[in-house]
Amino acid sequence: MTTATQTAQGSAPVGACAWPTLDAVEEGTRRARRAFVDVRHKAEDAAADARLTVRRHPLAAVAAGVATGALLGGVCGFFVAWFAPTRE
C-alpha cells in the first residue's frame, strides 16, 4: 500500500529512485509491527500461565511472594546502610 502525493515544495519530481526507499521503510514498519504483536502474544501467554499456576498452587505463590519481598527488602536495607553517611 504505497501512496505518493504530489507537493509543491520541489520543482523536480521524486521519480523512481524514491520508491525503493519507501518500500524498504514500509517493509521495516511491517516487520516491527509483527514483532510487536508477537511479543504481545507471548506476554499474554506468560500472564495466562502465571494465573493458572497461581490458581493451582496458591500457597506456593504466596510463599514465593513473601520470599521475594524479604529478599528485596534485605537488599534495599543493605544498600541504604552501606551508602548512608555514618554518624560519628
N, C-alpha and C positions, 0 to 999 in steps of 0.2 A: 504494500500500500504506500507507494512513493508518490508524493504530490509535490508539484512545483508551482510556484506562483511568480508572476512577473512583477518586479518592483521598478520604481523609477530612480533608484539610487545610482545604479551603474549604467554607463552608456553601452558597454559591451555585454552581450548575453552570456549567461553562465556556460552554456554549451554542454557537450558530452563529458567533459573532464570532471564535472562535479558529481555525476551520477554514481560512480564507484564509491566515492566518499560517503554519499548519502546512503547507499546500500550497506556499506560497512557499519555506519552508525546505527542504522536500523537493525541490522543483524546483532550488533552488540547489545542494543536495547532489548531485543527479544531474548537473547541468552541470559541477560541479567534478570529479566522478569521471570524466566523459567527457573533460574537458580533460586530466586527469592521464594517462588511458590514451592519448590522442592523443600527448602529449609523450613518453611511454614508448616508443610505437611509432616515433616519429621518431628518438629516441635510439638505439634498436636498429638502425634502418635506417642511421643515420650510422656506427655502430660496424661494421656489416657492410660498408659501403662502404669504410671505412678499412682493415679487414682485407684486403679484396680488392685495394685499391690497394697496400698494403704487399707482398702476395704477388706482384703483377705487377711492381712496381718496388722491390725490396729495397734496392738501392744508393742510390737517391734518398731512401728513407725514412731510412736510416742517416745520410745527409748532412744531411737536414733536422733530425734529432735532434741531431747534433753542432753544427750552426749555431745551433739554439735554445738548447742548453746553453751555448755560448760567449757568445751574446748575453745570456742571463740572468746568467751569471757576471760578465760585464763590467759590467752594470747594478748588480748587487749590490755588486761591488767598488767602483764609483764612489760609491754611496751610503754605504758603510762609510767610505770615505776622506773623503767630504765632511762627514759628520756626526760622525766620530770626533773626540774632543778632540785638539788638536795638542800635542805635547810640545816645549816650548821651554826 
